[in-house]
Amino acid sequence: MKRTVYWTYFAEKKLDSIYSYYTNIAGKRVAQKLVNEIVEKSIKMEKSPFIGQLEPLLENRKEKFRYIIHGNFKLIYWINELKNQIEIVNLFDCRQNPVLLEAQTK
């Protein structure tokens, strides 16, 4: 069954921050391309929501968080069966300290 992809406010803000950062260092074209690729990857999850691996740093949570990688970023999500949706909760830059992932993901 196809599920819809839902971006939380926090994840959307992270995507906006990525766009702003890459606009400043590489230009609008590069920033838009990166953001489009990340969004495209999230849309592909509608058909295959279990494609992502379980996130070991978040295994103590009630939700079973999964992730997929795009470049330096992890799209952190979980499958909300009650709402029949895939909830993207974080877009984590893997160049950061991994301890920050648990603190950031609510």
mmCIF file of the C-alpha atoms, coordinates in Angstrom:
data_MODEL
# 
_entry.id   MODEL 
# 
loop_
_atom_site.group_PDB 
_atom_site.id 
_atom_site.type_symbol 
_atom_site.label_atom_id 
_atom_site.label_alt_id 
_atom_site.label_comp_id 
_atom_site.label_asym_id 
_atom_site.label_entity_id 
_atom_site.label_seq_id 
_atom_site.pdbx_PDB_ins_code 
_atom_site.Cartn_x 
_atom_site.Cartn_y 
_atom_site.Cartn_z 
_atom_site.occupancy 
_atom_site.B_iso_or_equiv 
_atom_site.pdbx_formal_charge 
_atom_site.auth_seq_id 
_atom_site.auth_comp_id 
_atom_site.auth_asym_id 
_atom_site.auth_atom_id 
_atom_site.pdbx_PDB_model_num 
ATOM 1   C CA . MET A 1 1   ? 0.000  0.000  0.000  1.00 0.00 ? 1   MET A CA 1 
ATOM 2   C CA . LYS A 1 2   ? 1.313  3.421  -0.948 1.00 0.00 ? 2   LYS A CA 1 
ATOM 3   C CA . ARG A 1 3   ? 1.981  5.832  1.898  1.00 0.00 ? 3   ARG A CA 1 
ATOM 4   C CA . THR A 1 4   ? 2.310  9.598  1.720  1.00 0.00 ? 4   THR A CA 1 
ATOM 5   C CA . VAL A 1 5   ? 5.494  11.361 2.742  1.00 0.00 ? 5   VAL A CA 1 
ATOM 6   C CA . TYR A 1 6   ? 5.154  13.973 5.450  1.00 0.00 ? 6   TYR A CA 1 
ATOM 7   C CA . TRP A 1 7   ? 7.989  16.356 6.341  1.00 0.00 ? 7   TRP A CA 1 
ATOM 8   C CA . THR A 1 8   ? 7.901  17.620 9.927  1.00 0.00 ? 8   THR A CA 1 
ATOM 9   C CA . TYR A 1 9   ? 8.478  21.294 10.573 1.00 0.00 ? 9   TYR A CA 1 
ATOM 10  C CA . PHE A 1 10  ? 11.940 20.520 11.971 1.00 0.00 ? 10  PHE A CA 1 
ATOM 11  C CA . ALA A 1 11  ? 12.942 18.518 8.891  1.00 0.00 ? 11  ALA A CA 1 
ATOM 12  C CA . GLU A 1 12  ? 11.649 21.265 6.574  1.00 0.00 ? 12  GLU A CA 1 
ATOM 13  C CA . LYS A 1 13  ? 13.715 23.836 8.463  1.00 0.00 ? 13  LYS A CA 1 
ATOM 14  C CA . LYS A 1 14  ? 16.800 21.654 8.089  1.00 0.00 ? 14  LYS A CA 1 
ATOM 15  C CA . LEU A 1 15  ? 16.143 21.438 4.341  1.00 0.00 ? 15  LEU A CA 1 
ATOM 16  C CA . ASP A 1 16  ? 15.813 25.244 4.212  1.00 0.00 ? 16  ASP A CA 1 
ATOM 17  C CA . SER A 1 17  ? 19.108 25.580 6.090  1.00 0.00 ? 17  SER A CA 1 
ATOM 18  C CA . ILE A 1 18  ? 20.843 23.264 3.633  1.00 0.00 ? 18  ILE A CA 1 
ATOM 19  C CA . TYR A 1 19  ? 19.511 25.339 0.748  1.00 0.00 ? 19  TYR A CA 1 
ATOM 20  C CA . SER A 1 20  ? 20.706 28.591 2.346  1.00 0.00 ? 20  SER A CA 1 
ATOM 21  C CA . TYR A 1 21  ? 24.126 27.195 3.169  1.00 0.00 ? 21  TYR A CA 1 
ATOM 22  C CA . TYR A 1 22  ? 24.761 25.795 -0.296 1.00 0.00 ? 22  TYR A CA 1 
ATOM 23  C CA . THR A 1 23  ? 23.404 28.941 -1.941 1.00 0.00 ? 23  THR A CA 1 
ATOM 24  C CA . ASN A 1 24  ? 26.054 30.928 -0.072 1.00 0.00 ? 24  ASN A CA 1 
ATOM 25  C CA . ILE A 1 25  ? 28.972 28.613 -0.773 1.00 0.00 ? 25  ILE A CA 1 
ATOM 26  C CA . ALA A 1 26  ? 28.134 27.123 -4.182 1.00 0.00 ? 26  ALA A CA 1 
ATOM 27  C CA . GLY A 1 27  ? 25.308 29.157 -5.731 1.00 0.00 ? 27  GLY A CA 1 
ATOM 28  C CA . LYS A 1 28  ? 21.570 28.799 -6.209 1.00 0.00 ? 28  LYS A CA 1 
ATOM 29  C CA . ARG A 1 29  ? 21.789 26.224 -8.981 1.00 0.00 ? 29  ARG A CA 1 
ATOM 30  C CA . VAL A 1 30  ? 23.844 23.785 -6.870 1.00 0.00 ? 30  VAL A CA 1 
ATOM 31  C CA . ALA A 1 31  ? 21.672 24.386 -3.796 1.00 0.00 ? 31  ALA A CA 1 
ATOM 32  C CA . GLN A 1 32  ? 18.440 23.806 -5.720 1.00 0.00 ? 32  GLN A CA 1 
ATOM 33  C CA . LYS A 1 33  ? 19.823 20.650 -7.334 1.00 0.00 ? 33  LYS A CA 1 
ATOM 34  C CA . LEU A 1 34  ? 20.780 19.211 -3.941 1.00 0.00 ? 34  LEU A CA 1 
ATOM 35  C CA . VAL A 1 35  ? 17.420 20.038 -2.374 1.00 0.00 ? 35  VAL A CA 1 
ATOM 36  C CA . ASN A 1 36  ? 15.552 18.593 -5.368 1.00 0.00 ? 36  ASN A CA 1 
ATOM 37  C CA . GLU A 1 37  ? 17.554 15.365 -5.135 1.00 0.00 ? 37  GLU A CA 1 
ATOM 38  C CA . ILE A 1 38  ? 16.781 15.021 -1.423 1.00 0.00 ? 38  ILE A CA 1 
ATOM 39  C CA . VAL A 1 39  ? 13.058 15.609 -2.006 1.00 0.00 ? 39  VAL A CA 1 
ATOM 40  C CA . GLU A 1 40  ? 13.045 13.146 -4.936 1.00 0.00 ? 40  GLU A CA 1 
ATOM 41  C CA . LYS A 1 41  ? 14.621 10.523 -2.704 1.00 0.00 ? 41  LYS A CA 1 
ATOM 42  C CA . SER A 1 42  ? 11.898 11.046 -0.105 1.00 0.00 ? 42  SER A CA 1 
ATOM 43  C CA . ILE A 1 43  ? 9.173  10.668 -2.746 1.00 0.00 ? 43  ILE A CA 1 
ATOM 44  C CA . LYS A 1 44  ? 10.636 7.320  -3.844 1.00 0.00 ? 44  LYS A CA 1 
ATOM 45  C CA . MET A 1 45  ? 10.075 6.057  -0.302 1.00 0.00 ? 45  MET A CA 1 
ATOM 46  C CA . GLU A 1 46  ? 6.312  6.125  -0.921 1.00 0.00 ? 46  GLU A CA 1 
ATOM 47  C CA . LYS A 1 47  ? 6.608  2.884  -2.876 1.00 0.00 ? 47  LYS A CA 1 
ATOM 48  C CA . SER A 1 48  ? 9.315  1.280  -0.738 1.00 0.00 ? 48  SER A CA 1 
ATOM 49  C CA . PRO A 1 49  ? 9.121  2.661  2.799  1.00 0.00 ? 49  PRO A CA 1 
ATOM 50  C CA . PHE A 1 50  ? 11.198 -0.139 4.314  1.00 0.00 ? 50  PHE A CA 1 
ATOM 51  C CA . ILE A 1 51  ? 14.145 0.525  2.008  1.00 0.00 ? 51  ILE A CA 1 
ATOM 52  C CA . GLY A 1 52  ? 15.971 2.424  4.757  1.00 0.00 ? 52  GLY A CA 1 
ATOM 53  C CA . GLN A 1 53  ? 18.012 0.700  7.419  1.00 0.00 ? 53  GLN A CA 1 
ATOM 54  C CA . LEU A 1 54  ? 17.073 0.949  11.076 1.00 0.00 ? 54  LEU A CA 1 
ATOM 55  C CA . GLU A 1 55  ? 18.947 3.793  12.776 1.00 0.00 ? 55  GLU A CA 1 
ATOM 56  C CA . PRO A 1 56  ? 21.030 2.231  15.589 1.00 0.00 ? 56  PRO A CA 1 
ATOM 57  C CA . LEU A 1 57  ? 21.523 5.565  17.376 1.00 0.00 ? 57  LEU A CA 1 
ATOM 58  C CA . LEU A 1 58  ? 17.755 5.836  17.845 1.00 0.00 ? 58  LEU A CA 1 
ATOM 59  C CA . GLU A 1 59  ? 16.918 2.219  18.652 1.00 0.00 ? 59  GLU A CA 1 
ATOM 60  C CA . ASN A 1 60  ? 15.829 3.133  22.187 1.00 0.00 ? 60  ASN A CA 1 
ATOM 61  C CA . ARG A 1 61  ? 12.876 5.129  20.846 1.00 0.00 ? 61  ARG A CA 1 
ATOM 62  C CA . LYS A 1 62  ? 9.303  3.902  20.596 1.00 0.00 ? 62  LYS A CA 1 
ATOM 63  C CA . GLU A 1 63  ? 9.222  4.633  16.861 1.00 0.00 ? 63  GLU A CA 1 
ATOM 64  C CA . LYS A 1 64  ? 11.383 2.467  14.646 1.00 0.00 ? 64  LYS A CA 1 
ATOM 65  C CA . PHE A 1 65  ? 13.453 5.165  12.968 1.00 0.00 ? 65  PHE A CA 1 
ATOM 66  C CA . ARG A 1 66  ? 15.025 4.366  9.641  1.00 0.00 ? 66  ARG A CA 1 
ATOM 67  C CA . TYR A 1 67  ? 17.336 6.311  7.383  1.00 0.00 ? 67  TYR A CA 1 
ATOM 68  C CA . ILE A 1 68  ? 18.416 6.646  3.812  1.00 0.00 ? 68  ILE A CA 1 
ATOM 69  C CA . ILE A 1 69  ? 21.562 8.422  2.719  1.00 0.00 ? 69  ILE A CA 1 
ATOM 70  C CA . HIS A 1 70  ? 21.921 11.131 0.128  1.00 0.00 ? 70  HIS A CA 1 
ATOM 71  C CA . GLY A 1 71  ? 25.426 12.517 -0.165 1.00 0.00 ? 71  GLY A CA 1 
ATOM 72  C CA . ASN A 1 72  ? 26.437 13.706 3.295  1.00 0.00 ? 72  ASN A CA 1 
ATOM 73  C CA . PHE A 1 73  ? 22.893 13.637 4.626  1.00 0.00 ? 73  PHE A CA 1 
ATOM 74  C CA . LYS A 1 74  ? 20.713 11.086 6.379  1.00 0.00 ? 74  LYS A CA 1 
ATOM 75  C CA . LEU A 1 75  ? 16.974 11.365 5.921  1.00 0.00 ? 75  LEU A CA 1 
ATOM 76  C CA . ILE A 1 76  ? 15.667 10.116 9.245  1.00 0.00 ? 76  ILE A CA 1 
ATOM 77  C CA . TYR A 1 77  ? 12.091 8.822  9.116  1.00 0.00 ? 77  TYR A CA 1 
ATOM 78  C CA . TRP A 1 78  ? 9.634  6.428  10.633 1.00 0.00 ? 78  TRP A CA 1 
ATOM 79  C CA . ILE A 1 79  ? 6.535  4.742  9.240  1.00 0.00 ? 79  ILE A CA 1 
ATOM 80  C CA . ASN A 1 80  ? 3.375  5.916  10.961 1.00 0.00 ? 80  ASN A CA 1 
ATOM 81  C CA . GLU A 1 81  ? 0.971  3.046  10.325 1.00 0.00 ? 81  GLU A CA 1 
ATOM 82  C CA . LEU A 1 82  ? -1.966 4.835  11.986 1.00 0.00 ? 82  LEU A CA 1 
ATOM 83  C CA . LYS A 1 83  ? -1.778 7.761  9.567  1.00 0.00 ? 83  LYS A CA 1 
ATOM 84  C CA . ASN A 1 84  ? -0.482 5.659  6.679  1.00 0.00 ? 84  ASN A CA 1 
ATOM 85  C CA . GLN A 1 85  ? 2.422  8.012  6.152  1.00 0.00 ? 85  GLN A CA 1 
ATOM 86  C CA . ILE A 1 86  ? 6.184  8.191  6.194  1.00 0.00 ? 86  ILE A CA 1 
ATOM 87  C CA . GLU A 1 87  ? 7.258  10.929 8.577  1.00 0.00 ? 87  GLU A CA 1 
ATOM 88  C CA . ILE A 1 88  ? 10.594 12.537 7.847  1.00 0.00 ? 88  ILE A CA 1 
ATOM 89  C CA . VAL A 1 89  ? 11.720 13.918 11.176 1.00 0.00 ? 89  VAL A CA 1 
ATOM 90  C CA . ASN A 1 90  ? 15.298 14.997 10.541 1.00 0.00 ? 90  ASN A CA 1 
ATOM 91  C CA . LEU A 1 91  ? 17.810 15.648 7.827  1.00 0.00 ? 91  LEU A CA 1 
ATOM 92  C CA . PHE A 1 92  ? 21.120 14.984 9.510  1.00 0.00 ? 92  PHE A CA 1 
ATOM 93  C CA . ASP A 1 93  ? 24.520 16.005 8.159  1.00 0.00 ? 93  ASP A CA 1 
ATOM 94  C CA . CYS A 1 94  ? 26.719 12.941 8.702  1.00 0.00 ? 94  CYS A CA 1 
ATOM 95  C CA . ARG A 1 95  ? 29.805 15.143 9.058  1.00 0.00 ? 95  ARG A CA 1 
ATOM 96  C CA . GLN A 1 96  ? 28.516 16.184 12.483 1.00 0.00 ? 96  GLN A CA 1 
ATOM 97  C CA . ASN A 1 97  ? 29.095 14.345 15.726 1.00 0.00 ? 97  ASN A CA 1 
ATOM 98  C CA . PRO A 1 98  ? 26.684 11.356 15.701 1.00 0.00 ? 98  PRO A CA 1 
ATOM 99  C CA . VAL A 1 99  ? 25.690 12.104 19.299 1.00 0.00 ? 99  VAL A CA 1 
ATOM 100 C CA . LEU A 1 100 ? 23.852 15.156 17.964 1.00 0.00 ? 100 LEU A CA 1 
ATOM 101 C CA . LEU A 1 101 ? 21.481 12.923 16.009 1.00 0.00 ? 101 LEU A CA 1 
ATOM 102 C CA . GLU A 1 102 ? 19.778 11.641 19.134 1.00 0.00 ? 102 GLU A CA 1 
ATOM 103 C CA . ALA A 1 103 ? 19.530 15.134 20.625 1.00 0.00 ? 103 ALA A CA 1 
ATOM 104 C CA . GLN A 1 104 ? 18.050 16.593 17.429 1.00 0.00 ? 104 GLN A CA 1 
ATOM 105 C CA . THR A 1 105 ? 15.531 13.882 16.620 1.00 0.00 ? 105 THR A CA 1 
ATOM 106 C CA . LYS A 1 106 ? 12.272 14.271 18.491 1.00 0.00 ? 106 LYS A CA 1 
# 
